[in-house]
Amino acid sequence: MNKVDIAPFDVFCGIDVGKSLNHIVALDRYDDKPLINRKVPQEEAEIRAALEEAGDFGLALVIVDQFGAFGRLVVGVAKSMDIPVAHMSPRRFRQVAETYGEDKFD
């Protein structure tokens, strides 16, 4: 996705996908204070609830560090909710997490 493609989004929801837990951080496009910053179990209902919460703040874009394996559930839930999904390499994801002082990396 390039910069033009992200123009309509109000919320950027980064999800560090894990085997049993996902770390979700949702950021408002104009404020770097997290709207959501918590771990969510790798369960459809829990992921759906977190994405609904992110959507309450505006039009959301979900960014995951992996599409395959463990990421399939998160991607599938987001797509079933008509939330666009983008991929960011694990290396780039780590750089973003470090910017926000997060120490959780897979």
C-alpha positions in Angstrom: 0.0 0.0 0.0 1.3 3.4 -0.8 0.6 6.8 0.9 -2.3 7.6 -1.4 -4.0 4.3 -0.5 -4.0 5.1 3.3 -5.7 8.5 2.9 -9.2 7.4 3.9 -8.3 5.6 7.1 -8.9 7.1 10.6 -7.4 4.2 12.6 -4.4 2.1 12.0 -4.6 -1.2 13.8 -1.3 -3.1 14.0 -1.5 -6.7 15.0 1.5 -8.7 16.1 0.2 -12.2 15.4 1.2 -14.9 17.8 0.5 -18.6 18.3 -1.9 -18.1 21.2 -2.0 -14.3 21.7 -2.0 -11.4 19.4 -0.8 -7.9 20.5 -3.1 -5.3 19.1 -2.3 -1.6 19.0 -4.7 0.8 17.3 -3.6 4.4 16.6 -5.6 7.4 15.5 -4.3 8.9 12.3 -3.7 12.3 14.1 -2.6 11.3 17.5 0.1 8.8 18.5 -1.6 7.9 21.8 -2.9 4.3 21.4 -6.6 3.9 21.3 -6.1 0.2 22.0 -3.0 -1.5 23.3 -3.5 -5.0 24.6 -3.1 -8.7 24.1 -6.0 -10.6 22.5 -6.3 -14.4 22.5 -6.1 -16.2 19.1 -9.8 -16.7 19.1 -12.3 -15.5 16.5 -14.7 -13.9 19.0 -11.9 -12.0 20.8 -10.3 -10.8 17.6 -13.7 -9.7 16.3 -14.5 -7.7 19.5 -11.2 -5.9 19.4 -11.6 -5.0 15.7 -15.1 -3.8 16.4 -13.7 -1.6 19.1 -11.1 -0.2 16.7 -13.8 0.5 14.2 -15.7 2.5 16.7 -13.0 5.2 16.3 -13.5 5.5 12.6 -12.6 3.7 9.3 -9.8 1.2 10.2 -7.0 -0.5 8.4 -5.6 -3.7 9.9 -1.8 -4.2 9.5 -0.4 -7.7 10.3 3.1 -9.0 10.4 2.1 -12.3 8.8 -0.7 -13.4 6.5 0.0 -17.2 6.6 0.1 -19.7 9.5 -1.0 -17.9 12.7 -2.1 -14.8 10.8 -4.8 -16.5 8.8 -7.4 -16.2 11.6 -6.8 -12.5 12.1 -6.8 -11.8 8.4 -10.0 -13.9 7.9 -11.8 -12.2 10.7 -10.9 -8.7 9.4 -11.9 -9.6 5.9 -15.2 -11.0 7.0 -15.9 -7.7 8.7 -15.0 -5.8 5.5 -11.9 -4.3 7.1 -9.0 -3.8 4.7 -5.8 -5.7 5.6 -2.2 -4.8 4.8 1.0 -6.7 5.4 4.1 -5.3 7.0 7.3 -7.4 7.2 8.2 -8.6 10.7 11.4 -6.5 10.5 9.5 -3.3 9.7 6.9 -4.2 12.4 9.7 -4.4 14.9 11.0 -1.0 13.9 7.5 0.5 14.4 7.2 -1.2 17.8 10.5 0.2 18.9 9.4 3.7 18.0 6.5 3.3 20.4 8.7 1.7 23.1 7.1 -1.7 22.8 9.3 -4.6 23.7 7.1 -7.5 22.5 8.4 -9.1 19.3 7.9 -12.5 17.7 
